[in-house]
Amino acid sequence: TMRLQAPQFQALFTPGLRSVAELFEKKNYELRIAGGAVRDLLSGVTPQDVDFATTATPAEMKEMFTAAGVRLINNKGEKHGTITARLHEQNFEITTLRIDVVTDGRHAEVEFTTDWHKDAERRDLTVNSMFLGLDGTLYDFFNGYEDLKNKKIRFVGKAAERIQEDYLRILRYFRFYGRIAEKSGDHEPNTLQAIKENAKGLAGISGERIWVELKKILLGNHVNHLVQLMYELDISQYIGLPLDGNLEEFARVTKNIQNLSPKPMTVLTSLFKGKDDVTNLDLRLKISKEEKNLGLFLVKHRQELTKAQGPEPLRPYQDFLMDSREANTNSKIFELLKYQGEEELLKEMQEWSVPSFPVSGHDLRKMGVSSGKEIGTALQQLRDEWKKSGYHMDKEELLSCLKKL
């Protein structure tokens, strides 16, 4: 058996975890680290969240924690067998081993078990099905560690069965492929077959759940390959993507954008031909208002709002920003520059501080312009002069300009 002694693993042993471990040991309940955290630790990554699994039932855990005076946090997870305990300013989410009895492709009815193998069996992918004892012993029933080392993404057991338990697992397969696999196209044919045959099941999954997975896919590796695959396997239509997505543009933009940390919506918009595609995505996935506005902005301006030839390539973007009356236009322009693959201009634009117009109505009154209407007209004329000067003219220059006008 393999025993992990990595520094990332040692670092987990906070006073809180030591106390939790002691309580379980006293009662002879087994406690192990489960799922994604094990995968991260084996990859030498510090896990963001650590989930624990145990042979103790929720009732047994509650009794044990209550007797020890440990605070329990909201009991929402309890019907799935999860108890959250808070010790030393840290939350510990601990779930009883379980078997899925009935599944409808979205939710499962579970019964508790003390069999680690049975619990591993109902998990989605081999790399997510491992457990790690607190002494560092690895419990790996489905060769997850081998797969992780070889950068292979495989379902636990039969792909079709795992997918039918929860159709969202199709997208989880893609997400982890984008995180772990070394090269595009390294799939087992029968896995792709199972995905294609079950793609329709995604129609019954809520838009919010799909969007969470899709965003992670869009920011992972191999995104061009994976989205092309979604079209080949007939998944795209069930998750709100346009039927005739612009795959050429998608390939071009995903290449442009690789190191520019775009927002997921910026990547996705390259599939869209027009604003209806954004609306349809929103209807299916319930994206945020900000995401929707970004999509509409990019679709509308990606062709016309481009850099100028000559010494001031940024001018069109700067002028657009200065004329805009909307909030956060600058962040939309940053995303547009990423979309267009303009890395240098993006840096310049991010460093450009928006100048403020130096003349006010008060200045004009001092010069004897009194009617509100005249002031409005004069300010607009001066703004135009100021814009022509590249926002360089100062107050004095602008006011002497007014005299000429």
Secondary structure, 3 states (H helix, E strand, C coil): CCECCCHHHHCCCCHHHHHHHHHHHHCCCCEEEECHHHHHHHCCCCCCCCEEEECCCHHHHHHHHHHCCCEEECCHHHHHCEEEEEECCEEEEEEECEEEEEECECCEEEEECCCHHHHHHCCCEHHHCCEEECCCEEECCCCHHHHHHCCCCCECCCHHHHHHHECCHHHHHHHHHHHHCCCCCCCCHHHHHHHHHHHHHHHHCCHHHHHHHHHHHHCCCCHHHHHHHHHHCCCHHHHCCCCCCCHHHHHHHHHHCCCCCCCHHHHHHCCCCCHHHHHHHHHHHCCCHHHHHHHHHHHHHCCCCCCCCCCCCCHHHHHHHHHCCCCCHHHHHHHHHHHCCCHHHHHHHHHCCCCCCCCCHHHHHHCCCCCHHHHHHHHHHHHHHHHHCCCCCCHHHHHHHHHHC
